[in-house]
Amino acid sequence: MGAVALEKDLCALVDYAARAGLVDWSDRLWAYNAALEAVGVAGPGPDASWVLAENVNKNASAGVDAGAPLDLEATLSRLAEASVEAGRAEDTASGRDRAAMRMMGVLTPRPSQVAARFDELCREQDPRAATSWFYRLCCDAGYVRRAAIARNIAWNTPTHWGDLQITINLSKPEKDPRDIAAAGQARDAGERYPACQLCIENEGYPGRGAAAAGGAHPARQNLRIVPVKLDGERYGLQYSPYAYFNEHCIVMSAHHRPMHIDRASLACLFDFVDLLPHYFIGSNADLPIVGGSILSHDHFQGGDHEFPVMRAKVTERFSLGGFPDVEACVLQWPLSVLRLRSGRREDLLEACVHVIDAWHDWSDEAAGVRAHSADGTPHNTVTPVIRRVDEAGHVGGELYEAYLALRCNITSEEHPLGVFHPHAQWHHIKKENIGLIEVMGLAILPPRLVDELAAVRAHLLADDLDALESDPLCASHAPWAREVAAAHPELSEENAQTILRDETGQVFGHVLEDAGVFKWNDDGRAALDRFLATL
């Protein structure tokens, strides 16, 4: 990279940071030099006219035109390449990413400044103002990858259960073959630091390559975590770098300990919605198969989003004998979801604990539910979600609302990956665990589907169904694709994409039905009623 181009990109990056409020305008020269060092070079210096330039936005609020003409992703990519050329960064995709995050780390306010500003906005304005500011800062600092998230494909599919939200996740970068090769040469780590990617010790961590002791770990120099206290303990609030929905946040314990669903975790969820009443908060289940992808670290997920389950119809109301002030109902939803609601926080908390404790010990062989194996291994748990609403269901009100999705992780010879898990006939679309986000009706589908569905579309439009099995891109989809073709003789260039997306959404609905422990038939409803009668 030439000196002129390097100077231009560094000046543009620092100006961007100043306009976004990441650094003060008067700190631009210091920021330039810090970024220069992060690249790994000692020059060139900026032009005097840039050094002495007046702040044209000094009367505007921070971040008013933060994204304006800079393409942050492209600029960081060029600067990371300069870092590779200077020998400061590893010549791999992860090495370039660490170089880019190192540059943004020096341009991002210190954690104490971020936490102080967040608390100030909560006090002087309101929690929504605080989260809006914090989320924008995380985007402007490049931690939340806006450009990458924008590449995701999303649509809604009308189903028997309401409109399901479908996404094909294209935001997470693919692994560089050189990183994969290096991982095979990695040295034994001993004690790993940070222990996982959810630990608070990630804040500011430089990251490491695949060949390093402990293996690959992403750079986190521009990660900022706001400390929050939940159930008397320290947790950290941060945003997901590859958000699946609006202001997708992660709230993780300061202690690296396993996930758990119990009174303490529920108390944390209630404390969180008291702190940020415009957000929902939930937890993945705490058992394999029905749990999330990281069970080793106690954490929650939340944000500012309404999921399809939150619009589901009530099909049955039931009473909780010891909790007359708690409204309880069954939702028309493919999974078995109970919704509890009350204006009395403590009553609702105790009611949730009551339901969860009962479910932990519930077995019903006729419904295929077994609470424990002979050796005591537990199988029943819940995926809980808490939010606050008003009487009309709008977020932020005085009523507390709990969604408890009943989960069971037993396996069988027919379903070795899980009886209440996506069954094999749907694995061509979705094979992974059904976690918190998908329980609520938002599908996170694998990126392979972009090319695979395109191949299916091409064969269907060519009326070449025999080629489905022979094409490696769509062989796994062949039986389903034949059914789609038979159901849609009107398929054409104009409607093929819409039809395939709708049919993909229908598959997601079936996947959720597989995850439901009490099926929507007479036997399933009777089994659910047997459980409800115990409450």
TORKOLKE-644596 format. One line per field, with one value per residue (C-alpha): residue number from 1; x, y, z. Coordinates in nm, 3 decimals, always signed. Layout:
marnu: (NUM, ...);
px: (X, ...);
py: (Y, ...);
pz: (Z, ...);
//
This chain:
marnu: (1, 2, 3, 4, 5, 6, 7, 8, 9, 10, 11, 12, 13, 14, 15, 16, 17, 18, 19, 20, 21, 22, 23, 24, 25, 26, 27, 28, 29, 30, 31, 32, 33, 34, 35, 36, 37, 38, 39, 40, 41, 42, 43, 44, 45, 46, 47, 48, 49, 50, 51, 52, 53, 54, 55, 56, 57, 58, 59, 60, 61, 62, 63, 64, 65, 66, 67, 68, 69, 70, 71, 72, 73, 74, 75, 76, 77, 78, 79, 80, 81, 82, 83, 84, 85, 86, 87, 88, 89, 90, 91, 92, 93, 94, 95, 96, 97, 98, 99, 100, 101, 102, 103, 104, 105, 106, 107, 108, 109, 110, 111, 112, 113, 114, 115, 116, 117, 118, 119, 120, 121, 122, 123, 124, 125, 126, 127, 128, 129, 130, 131, 132, 133, 134, 135, 136, 137, 138, 139, 140, 141, 142, 143, 144, 145, 146, 147, 148, 149, 150, 151, 152, 153, 154, 155, 156, 157, 158, 159, 160, 161, 162, 163, 164, 165, 166, 167, 168, 169, 170, 171, 172, 173, 174, 175, 176, 177, 178, 179, 180, 181, 182, 183, 184, 185, 186, 187, 188, 189, 190, 191, 192, 193, 194, 195, 196, 197, 198, 199, 200, 201, 202, 203, 204, 205, 206, 207, 208, 209, 210, 211, 212, 213, 214, 215, 216, 217, 218, 219, 220, 221, 222, 223, 224, 225, 226, 227, 228, 229, 230, 231, 232, 233, 234, 235, 236, 237, 238, 239, 240, 241, 242, 243, 244, 245, 246, 247, 248, 249, 250, 251, 252, 253, 254, 255, 256, 257, 258, 259, 260, 261, 262, 263, 264, 265, 266, 267, 268, 269, 270, 271, 272, 273, 274, 275, 276, 277, 278, 279, 280, 281, 282, 283, 284, 285, 286, 287, 288, 289, 290, 291, 292, 293, 294, 295, 296, 297, 298, 299, 300, 301, 302, 303, 304, 305, 306, 307, 308, 309, 310, 311, 312, 313, 314, 315, 316, 317, 318, 319, 320, 321, 322, 323, 324, 325, 326, 327, 328, 329, 330, 331, 332, 333, 334, 335, 336, 337, 338, 339, 340, 341, 342, 343, 344, 345, 346, 347, 348, 349, 350, 351, 352, 353, 354, 355, 356, 357, 358, 359, 360, 361, 362, 363, 364, 365, 366, 367, 368, 369, 370, 371, 372, 373, 374, 375, 376, 377, 378, 379, 380, 381, 382, 383, 384, 385, 386, 387, 388, 389, 390, 391, 392, 393, 394, 395, 396, 397, 398, 399, 400, 401, 402, 403, 404, 405, 406, 407, 408, 409, 410, 411, 412, 413, 414, 415, 416, 417, 418, 419, 420, 421, 422, 423, 424, 425, 426, 427, 428, 429, 430, 431, 432, 433, 434, 435, 436, 437, 438, 439, 440, 441, 442, 443, 444, 445, 446, 447, 448, 449, 450, 451, 452, 453, 454, 455, 456, 457, 458, 459, 460, 461, 462, 463, 464, 465, 466, 467, 468, 469, 470, 471, 472, 473, 474, 475, 476, 477, 478, 479, 480, 481, 482, 483, 484, 485, 486, 487, 488, 489, 490, 491, 492, 493, 494, 495, 496, 497, 498, 499, 500, 501, 502, 503, 504, 505, 506, 507, 508, 509, 510, 511, 512, 513, 514, 515, 516, 517, 518, 519, 520, 521, 522, 523, 524, 525, 526, 527, 528, 529, 530, 531, 532, 533, 534, 535);
px: (+0.000, +0.147, +0.217, -0.042, -0.316, -0.223, -0.235, -0.570, -0.727, -0.588, -0.713, -1.054, -1.075, -0.984, -1.228, -1.497, -1.418, -1.432, -1.766, -1.905, -1.801, -1.557, -1.272, -1.278, -1.194, -0.901, -0.761, -0.739, -0.362, -0.307, -0.560, -0.380, -0.050, -0.212, -0.371, -0.037, +0.129, -0.157, -0.092, +0.274, +0.440, +0.604, +0.479, +0.366, +0.241, -0.082, -0.094, -0.079, -0.417, -0.574, -0.399, -0.527, -0.877, -1.169, -1.448, -1.733, -1.968, -1.882, -2.240, -2.393, -2.467, -2.216, -2.273, -2.495, -2.324, -2.100, -2.132, -2.129, -1.903, -1.669, -1.701, -1.567, -1.535, -1.343, -1.117, -1.027, -0.965, -0.709, -0.540, -0.527, -0.357, -0.102, -0.046, +0.024, +0.269, +0.442, +0.481, +0.258, -0.033, -0.057, -0.133, -0.466, -0.829, -0.818, -0.485, -0.636, -0.939, -0.717, -0.532, -0.857, -0.989, -0.656, -0.699, -1.058, -0.960, -0.740, -1.029, -1.294, -1.361, -1.231, -1.471, -1.506, -1.608, -1.867, -2.013, -2.029, -2.208, -2.454, -2.541, -2.569, -2.818, -3.023, -3.047, -3.093, -3.304, -3.427, -3.304, -3.398, -3.175, -2.890, -2.922, -2.969, -2.647, -2.455, -2.572, -2.476, -2.134, -2.078, -2.179, -1.965, -1.668, -1.697, -1.773, -2.127, -2.059, -2.326, -2.201, -2.178, -2.524, -2.669, -2.568, -2.808, -3.118, -3.450, -3.819, -4.146, -4.347, -4.720, -4.792, -5.057, -4.867, -4.862, -4.587, -4.250, -3.934, -3.670, -3.307, -3.015, -2.712, -2.437, -2.273, -2.021, -1.702, -1.600, -1.285, -0.964, -0.806, -0.476, -0.641, -0.782, -0.438, -0.278, -0.534, -0.397, -0.055, -0.182, +0.002, -0.175, -0.303, -0.311, -0.527, -0.700, -0.739, -1.004, -1.182, -1.444, -1.574, -1.840, -1.606, -1.580, -1.203, -1.257, -1.293, -0.986, -0.831, -0.599, -0.705, -0.478, -0.430, -0.520, -0.160, -0.128, -0.146, -0.514, -0.612, -0.792, -0.966, -1.116, -0.983, -1.191, -1.003, -1.317, -1.552, -1.716, -1.916, -2.145, -2.147, -2.494, -2.598, -2.849, -2.965, -2.685, -2.408, -2.204, -2.302, -2.195, -2.413, -2.273, -2.409, -2.371, -2.123, -2.340, -2.684, -2.983, -3.240, -3.261, -3.018, -2.937, -2.759, -2.579, -2.576, -2.310, -2.204, -1.870, -1.800, -1.720, -1.971, -2.222, -2.567, -2.843, -3.219, -3.343, -3.471, -3.143, -3.135, -3.501, -3.436, -3.164, -3.412, -3.662, -3.391, -3.285, -3.631, -3.658, -3.330, -3.420, -3.800, -3.806, -3.596, -3.697, -3.449, -3.429, -3.205, -3.120, -3.208, -2.932, -2.911, -2.743, -2.954, -3.224, -2.975, -2.771, -2.427, -2.243, -2.351, -2.023, -2.087, -2.389, -2.546, -2.870, -2.981, -3.216, -3.293, -3.557, -3.755, -4.101, -4.090, -4.372, -4.440, -4.523, -4.813, -4.936, -5.302, -5.417, -5.578, -5.631, -5.627, -5.540, -5.506, -5.204, -5.369, -5.116, -5.090, -5.432, -5.277, -5.095, -5.273, -5.165, -5.236, -5.122, -5.020, -5.102, -4.741, -4.556, -4.347, -4.516, -4.515, -4.690, -4.735, -4.766, -4.848, -4.886, -4.840, -4.680, -4.318, -4.252, -4.571, -4.478, -4.121, -4.248, -4.505, -4.232, -4.017, -4.320, -4.380, -4.013, -3.967, -4.274, -4.151, -3.803, -3.961, -4.242, -4.245, -4.518, -4.421, -4.730, -4.604, -4.242, -4.133, -3.883, -3.752, -3.441, -3.241, -3.182, -2.849, -3.018, -2.923, -3.187, -3.378, -3.641, -3.576, -3.725, -3.634, -3.755, -3.821, -3.926, -4.050, -4.264, -4.581, -4.889, -5.250, -5.243, -4.924, -4.691, -4.341, -4.228, -4.548, -4.615, -4.709, -4.448, -4.480, -4.302, -4.283, -4.181, -4.108, -4.105, -3.804, -3.693, -3.363, -3.419, -3.293, -3.403, -3.283, -3.514, -3.402, -3.043, -2.994, -3.300, -3.665, -3.770, -3.514, -3.542, -3.611, -3.395, -3.641, -3.583, -3.204, -3.157, -3.283, -3.213, -3.015, -2.873, -3.012, -3.332, -3.224, -3.381, -3.414, -3.567, -3.799, -3.954, -4.003, -3.692, -3.505, -3.126, -3.054, -2.707, -2.540, -2.509, -2.877, -2.807, -2.626, -2.831, -3.170, -3.041, -2.952, -3.295, -3.458, -3.258, -3.353, -3.720, -3.738, -3.565, -3.819, -3.521, -3.624, -3.404, -3.097, -3.184, -3.027, -2.716, -2.638, -2.432, -2.565, -2.921, -2.919, -3.020, -3.316, -3.438, -3.743, -3.860, -3.795, -4.010, -4.293, -4.253, -4.272, -4.586, -4.753, -4.669, -4.732, -4.748, -4.380, -4.203, -3.901, -4.109, -4.238, -3.980, -3.781, -4.091, -4.228, -3.898, -3.866, -4.222, -4.167, -3.842, -4.037, -4.290, -4.004, -3.898, -4.252, -4.221, -3.884, -4.047, -4.328, -4.067, -3.922, -4.261, -4.298, -4.681, -4.804, -5.111, -5.327, -5.572, -5.304, -5.070, -5.336, -5.442, -5.080, -5.037, -5.355, -5.220, -4.914, -5.114, -5.338, -5.037, -4.973);
py: (+0.000, +0.336, +0.612, +0.847, +0.586, +0.484, +0.843, +0.898, +0.589, +0.667, +1.026, +0.910, +0.647, +0.894, +1.153, +0.887, +0.803, +1.171, +1.229, +0.915, +1.040, +0.752, +1.001, +1.374, +1.600, +1.740, +1.384, +1.326, +1.359, +1.124, +0.884, +0.898, +0.803, +0.528, +0.384, +0.415, +0.207, -0.045, -0.091, -0.151, +0.141, +0.466, +0.690, +0.871, +1.164, +1.348, +1.671, +1.991, +2.102, +1.788, +1.832, +2.188, +2.134, +2.271, +2.043, +2.115, +1.904, +2.058, +2.174, +1.845, +1.551, +1.269, +1.015, +1.242, +1.143, +0.868, +0.645, +0.923, +0.883, +0.618, +0.252, +0.121, -0.242, -0.156, +0.095, -0.151, -0.419, -0.201, -0.101, -0.463, -0.551, -0.276, -0.435, -0.771, -0.601, -0.438, -0.777, -0.673, -0.903, -1.269, -1.337, -1.512, -1.402, -1.412, -1.227, -0.947, -0.935, -0.905, -0.619, -0.439, -0.481, -0.363, -0.037, +0.008, -0.076, +0.235, +0.446, +0.312, +0.480, +0.302, +0.065, +0.294, +0.584, +0.369, +0.239, +0.590, +0.730, +0.439, +0.495, +0.870, +0.825, +0.579, +0.835, +1.155, +1.026, +0.665, +0.309, +0.318, +0.621, +0.437, +0.119, +0.314, +0.504, +0.192, -0.009, +0.266, +0.295, -0.080, -0.052, +0.256, +0.091, -0.201, -0.458, -0.513, -0.595, -0.391, -0.458, -0.832, -0.846, -0.665, -0.963, -1.194, -1.300, -1.264, -1.313, -1.406, -1.718, -1.745, -2.077, -2.240, -2.096, -1.740, -1.566, -1.728, -1.521, -1.688, -1.588, -1.742, -1.639, -1.508, -1.269, -1.493, -1.517, -1.848, -2.008, -1.946, -2.278, -2.153, -2.107, -2.459, -2.599, -2.400, -2.534, -2.881, -2.763, -2.585, -2.652, -2.785, -2.484, -2.601, -2.341, -2.136, -1.760, -1.633, -1.952, -1.897, -1.626, -1.517, -1.438, -1.073, -1.114, -1.085, -0.707, -0.567, -0.911, -0.907, -1.245, -1.520, -1.731, -2.094, -2.209, -2.038, -2.223, -2.260, -2.235, -1.954, -1.681, -1.368, -1.020, -0.817, -0.486, -0.292, -0.495, -0.291, -0.446, -0.251, -0.400, -0.479, -0.637, -0.923, -1.114, -0.947, -1.068, -0.899, -0.963, -0.790, -0.642, -0.649, -0.676, -0.972, -0.896, -1.090, -0.984, -1.199, -0.930, -0.566, -0.476, -0.842, -0.837, -1.096, -1.081, -1.303, -1.390, -1.256, -1.617, -1.888, -2.146, -2.375, -2.269, -2.339, -2.286, -2.237, -1.971, -1.777, -1.758, -1.655, -1.383, -1.250, -1.234, -1.038, -0.801, -0.741, -0.633, -0.404, -0.244, -0.233, -0.272, -0.222, -0.536, -0.900, -1.140, -1.517, -1.815, -2.115, -2.442, -2.585, -2.939, -3.074, -3.119, -2.875, -2.615, -2.353, -2.383, -2.263, -2.446, -2.387, -2.021, -1.887, -1.626, -1.485, -1.321, -1.030, -0.724, -0.501, -0.739, -0.896, -1.263, -1.466, -1.658, -1.325, -1.290, -1.649, -1.709, -1.844, -2.189, -2.288, -2.118, -2.302, -2.216, -2.231, -2.309, -2.135, -1.826, -1.663, -1.340, -1.518, -1.560, -1.885, -2.011, -2.245, -2.082, -2.208, -2.276, -2.576, -2.615, -2.663, -2.307, -2.185, -1.811, -1.674, -1.310, -1.097, -0.745, -0.894, -0.977, -1.207, -1.403, -1.461, -1.558, -1.816, -1.945, -1.996, -2.183, -2.397, -2.491, -2.559, -2.772, -2.976, -3.022, -3.130, -3.434, -3.509, -3.836, -3.955, -4.268, -4.240, -3.901, -4.016, -3.787, -3.922, -3.694, -3.896, -4.191, -4.483, -4.328, -4.000, -3.804, -3.528, -3.482, -3.216, -2.844, -2.523, -2.236, -1.929, -1.578, -1.275, -0.934, -0.648, -0.537, -0.323, -0.446, -0.411, -0.617, -0.328, -0.361, -0.168, -0.184, -0.281, -0.643, -0.917, -1.188, -1.523, -1.772, -2.121, -2.363, -2.718, -2.917, -3.279, -3.406, -3.782, -3.983, -4.307, -4.554, -4.387, -4.038, -4.063, -3.685, -3.624, -3.725, -3.361, -3.230, -3.171, -3.512, -3.652, -3.568, -3.197, -3.206, -3.091, -2.752, -2.753, -3.001, -2.781, -2.739, -2.542, -2.275, -1.972, -1.760, -2.037, -2.147, -1.800, -1.837, -1.690, -1.942, -1.919, -2.129, -2.226, -2.031, -2.347, -2.302, -2.006, -2.218, -2.531, -2.364, -2.187, -2.526, -2.665, -2.365, -2.410, -2.778, -2.713, -2.435, -2.657, -2.929, -3.159, -3.343, -3.642, -3.419, -3.340, -3.658, -3.636, -3.273, -3.273, -2.927, -3.043, -3.422, -3.392, -3.174, -3.404, -3.569, -3.233, -3.056, -3.312, -3.244, -2.870, -2.919, -3.133, -2.880, -2.582, -2.653, -2.275, -2.236, -1.987, -1.757, -1.486, -1.682, -1.959, -1.778, -1.683, -2.038, -2.195, -1.949, -2.014, -2.390, -2.349, -2.157, -2.440, -2.683, -2.461, -2.491, -2.871, -2.850, -2.660, -2.917, -3.190, -2.994, -2.977, -3.236, -3.237, -3.278, -3.105, -3.415, -3.569, -3.775, -3.479, -3.247, -3.508, -3.553, -3.177, -3.160, -3.436, -3.223, -2.903, -3.082, -3.127, -2.752);
pz: (+0.000, -0.101, +0.151, +0.001, +0.008, +0.363, +0.486, +0.316, +0.475, +0.821, +0.808, +0.686, +0.961, +1.235, +1.102, +1.100, +1.464, +1.560, +1.386, +1.552, +1.894, +1.947, +1.997, +2.061, +1.767, +1.963, +1.994, +1.619, +1.590, +1.885, +1.729, +1.393, +1.554, +1.761, +1.447, +1.266, +1.536, +1.520, +1.148, +1.231, +1.052, +1.163, +0.880, +0.675, +0.877, +0.803, +0.605, +0.814, +0.681, +0.824, +1.159, +1.196, +1.051, +1.249, +1.365, +1.128, +1.339, +1.677, +1.732, +1.626, +1.851, +1.852, +1.581, +1.372, +1.047, +1.178, +0.876, +0.620, +0.344, +0.488, +0.393, +0.725, +0.617, +0.298, +0.476, +0.750, +0.490, +0.311, +0.635, +0.748, +0.420, +0.490, +0.830, +0.664, +0.428, +0.726, +0.894, +1.184, +1.095, +1.001, +0.635, +0.700, +0.721, +1.101, +1.102, +0.896, +1.122, +1.430, +1.261, +1.182, +1.536, +1.677, +1.485, +1.600, +1.957, +1.984, +1.849, +2.088, +2.426, +2.734, +2.911, +3.213, +2.988, +2.812, +3.137, +3.287, +2.982, +2.978, +3.345, +3.289, +3.004, +3.213, +3.494, +3.296, +3.008, +3.010, +2.953, +2.584, +2.529, +2.700, +2.492, +2.168, +2.237, +2.341, +2.042, +1.799, +1.961, +1.920, +1.553, +1.489, +1.661, +1.421, +1.689, +1.564, +1.199, +1.025, +0.674, +0.738, +0.898, +0.597, +0.381, +0.565, +0.372, +0.554, +0.484, +0.658, +0.582, +0.664, +0.839, +1.051, +1.350, +1.219, +1.026, +1.097, +1.054, +0.837, +0.794, +0.610, +0.811, +0.582, +0.828, +1.001, +0.791, +0.641, +0.778, +0.585, +0.475, +0.619, +0.958, +0.938, +0.854, +1.136, +1.383, +1.315, +1.429, +1.741, +2.064, +2.371, +2.562, +2.919, +3.090, +2.819, +2.842, +2.805, +2.904, +2.631, +2.400, +2.651, +2.940, +3.047, +3.011, +2.634, +2.663, +2.485, +2.421, +2.115, +1.984, +1.855, +1.547, +1.496, +1.548, +1.886, +2.216, +2.292, +1.927, +1.745, +1.942, +1.783, +1.847, +2.092, +2.125, +2.033, +2.253, +2.529, +2.811, +3.043, +3.396, +3.531, +3.858, +3.839, +4.145, +4.342, +4.109, +3.839, +3.479, +3.161, +2.885, +2.534, +2.180, +1.948, +1.668, +1.421, +1.542, +1.448, +1.536, +1.646, +1.925, +1.986, +2.320, +2.529, +2.909, +3.059, +3.411, +3.532, +3.637, +3.384, +3.502, +3.326, +3.214, +3.465, +3.468, +3.824, +4.065, +4.050, +3.670, +3.659, +3.918, +3.686, +3.398, +3.606, +3.729, +3.370, +3.249, +3.551, +3.441, +3.069, +3.044, +2.665, +2.607, +2.630, +2.790, +2.773, +2.828, +2.620, +2.786, +3.002, +2.858, +2.543, +2.226, +2.341, +2.468, +2.285, +2.132, +2.446, +2.761, +2.943, +3.030, +3.217, +2.987, +2.847, +2.522, +2.472, +2.267, +2.115, +1.897, +1.885, +1.790, +1.635, +1.958, +2.122, +1.877, +1.917, +2.003, +2.338, +2.303, +2.665, +3.003, +3.321, +3.688, +3.913, +4.245, +4.466, +4.246, +4.199, +4.068, +3.783, +3.450, +3.282, +2.933, +2.656, +2.328, +1.981, +1.896, +1.749, +2.063, +2.399, +2.534, +2.847, +2.898, +3.251, +3.320, +3.633, +3.764, +4.074, +3.999, +4.294, +4.236, +3.874, +3.965, +4.216, +3.965, +3.705, +3.957, +4.045, +3.678, +3.610, +3.921, +3.827, +3.470, +3.585, +3.752, +3.505, +3.312, +3.078, +2.885, +2.663, +2.542, +2.519, +2.803, +3.056, +3.331, +3.417, +3.297, +3.531, +3.632, +3.725, +3.411, +3.371, +3.045, +3.115, +3.123, +2.982, +2.754, +2.948, +2.810, +3.016, +2.909, +3.040, +2.864, +2.918, +2.899, +2.519, +2.491, +2.414, +2.560, +2.864, +3.071, +3.429, +3.360, +3.369, +3.104, +3.104, +2.818, +2.928, +2.643, +2.777, +2.649, +2.671, +2.531, +2.521, +2.222, +2.060, +1.796, +1.546, +1.647, +1.778, +1.759, +1.975, +1.980, +2.023, +1.774, +1.396, +1.245, +0.968, +0.688, +0.756, +0.797, +0.439, +0.563, +0.937, +1.148, +1.425, +1.777, +1.823, +2.069, +2.230, +1.914, +1.705, +1.985, +1.949, +1.575, +1.411, +1.196, +1.167, +0.859, +0.730, +0.445, +0.232, +0.145, -0.082, -0.340, -0.276, -0.319, -0.628, -0.776, -0.685, -0.848, -1.169, -1.202, -1.128, -1.385, -1.642, -1.558, -1.504, -1.188, -1.269, -1.223, -0.861, -0.722, -0.940, -0.854, -0.529, -0.446, -0.420, -0.383, -0.017, -0.122, -0.401, -0.234, -0.095, -0.428, -0.610, -0.364, -0.419, -0.797, -0.767, -0.536, -0.758, -1.127, -1.172, -1.079, -1.309, -1.329, -1.164, -0.863, -0.812, -0.543, -0.346, -0.364, -0.252, +0.033, +0.148, +0.131, +0.327, +0.590, +0.606, +0.675, +0.965, +1.099, +1.084, +1.258, +1.545, +1.557, +1.600, +1.894, +2.067, +2.342, +2.342, +1.986, +1.844, +1.828, +2.073, +2.248, +2.276, +2.413, +2.667, +2.778, +2.820, +3.026, +3.252, +3.322, +3.372, +3.621, +3.849, +3.866);
//
